[in-house]
Amino acid sequence: MLVSQILKTKADDSVTTVKPSMLISEAAKLLSEKRIGTLVISSDGKRPDGILSERDIVRALGQQGGGCLTKTVEELMTSKLITCAKNERADDILAKMTEGRFRHMPVLEDGTLIGLISLGDVVKARLMELSMEKDALQGMIMGH
């Protein structure tokens, strides 16, 4: 299965982007309100500058205390992004996420953000694919 197929199966294909100057306290509130785990940081709303996850915020709280809430997302974001293209295979993305120990990956086309896939999205797509393969094999065995 390809990343493009995974994006088509998502109920909400929008990506929440925020400016690098947003405060961590505002980012935490936005994550909570939207019930999402990650924000893409973008100066122009098109090209990603970085990514900030709820884990990043919790880690900063544990290391720095509540004072980190007055920092900007730019100060805590991961700026070395690992991204993918819509023509990449789900298995390859799953391997990258597992090796890198992250759960969200921006999808780019010509450097522009076109989507965001999560580890859960990839696992769900892979399970659907395996189920279809199982059904096809059972049909072949039973002569259908």
C-alpha positions in Angstrom: 0.0 0.0 0.0 1.2 3.5 -0.9 1.2 6.6 1.3 -1.3 8.2 -1.2 -3.8 5.4 -0.5 -3.4 5.9 3.3 -4.1 9.6 2.9 -7.3 8.8 1.0 -8.5 6.6 3.9 -8.1 9.3 6.6 -11.4 10.9 7.8 -9.6 14.2 8.1 -6.8 14.9 5.8 -6.0 18.4 7.0 -2.7 19.1 8.7 -2.6 21.6 11.6 0.3 24.0 11.1 1.4 26.7 13.4 3.8 29.6 13.2 7.3 29.1 14.9 6.5 32.0 17.3 3.5 30.2 18.9 4.0 29.6 22.7 4.3 26.1 24.0 1.3 26.8 26.3 -0.8 27.7 23.2 0.4 24.6 21.3 -0.5 22.4 24.2 -4.0 23.9 24.3 -4.4 23.4 20.6 -3.3 19.8 20.7 -5.8 19.2 23.5 -8.7 21.0 21.8 -8.1 19.2 18.4 -7.3 15.9 20.1 -4.2 15.4 18.0 -0.6 14.4 18.9 1.4 16.6 16.6 1.7 20.1 15.1 3.7 20.9 12.0 5.6 24.1 12.4 5.5 26.3 9.3 6.3 29.9 8.6 4.3 30.0 5.4 1.7 27.2 6.1 3.1 25.2 3.1 6.6 24.1 3.8 7.4 22.5 7.1 10.1 24.0 9.3 9.7 21.4 12.1 7.4 19.3 14.1 6.3 19.4 17.7 4.6 16.4 19.4 2.9 16.1 22.8 5.9 13.9 23.8 8.2 16.9 23.1 6.2 19.1 25.5 6.0 16.4 28.2 9.8 15.9 27.9 10.4 19.6 28.2 8.1 19.8 31.2 10.0 17.0 32.9 13.4 18.5 32.2 12.7 22.3 32.6 9.5 22.5 34.6 6.6 24.8 33.8 8.8 27.6 32.6 9.0 25.8 29.2 5.4 26.8 28.6 6.5 30.4 27.8 9.0 29.2 25.2 8.1 29.2 21.5 7.4 26.1 19.5 10.5 26.9 17.5 12.7 26.4 20.6 11.3 22.9 21.2 10.4 21.6 17.8 12.3 18.9 15.9 13.8 20.7 12.9 15.5 17.7 11.3 12.4 16.3 9.7 12.0 12.9 8.3 9.4 13.1 5.6 7.9 10.9 2.9 6.4 11.2 -0.5 2.9 9.9 -1.5 4.4 7.3 -3.8 6.3 5.5 -0.9 5.3 2.2 0.4 3.6 1.8 3.8 6.1 -0.9 4.9 9.0 1.5 4.3 7.3 4.2 6.3 6.6 1.8 9.1 10.3 0.8 9.2 11.4 4.5 9.3 9.0 5.4 12.1 10.0 2.3 14.1 13.7 2.9 13.7 13.4 6.6 14.4 11.0 6.1 17.3 8.5 8.7 16.1 4.8 8.5 15.4 4.1 11.2 12.8 5.5 11.9 9.4 4.8 14.8 7.1 4.0 13.9 3.5 5.6 16.3 1.0 5.2 16.9 -2.7 7.8 19.1 -4.3 8.7 20.4 -0.9 5.1 21.4 0.0 3.2 19.8 2.8 0.3 17.7 1.5 -0.5 15.5 4.5 0.5 13.9 7.7 0.4 10.2 8.5 0.7 8.6 11.9 2.0 5.3 12.9 -1.6 4.3 13.7 -2.6 5.3 10.1 0.1 3.0 8.7 -0.7 0.1 11.0 -4.4 0.4 10.2 -3.7 0.4 6.5 -1.4 -2.6 6.8 -4.0 -4.6 8.8 -6.6 -3.9 6.1 -4.2 -5.0 3.4 -3.4 -8.2 5.3 -7.1 -8.9 5.8 -7.8 -8.5 2.1 -4.9 -10.9 1.3 -6.2 -13.4 3.8 -9.7 -13.3 2.2 -8.3 -13.7 -1.3 -6.2 -16.7 -0.2 -9.2 -18.3 1.5 -11.3 -17.7 -1.6 -8.6 -19.4 -3.8 -8.4 -22.3 -1.4 -12.1 -22.8 -1.3 -12.4 -22.4 -5.1 -14.3 -19.1 -5.2 
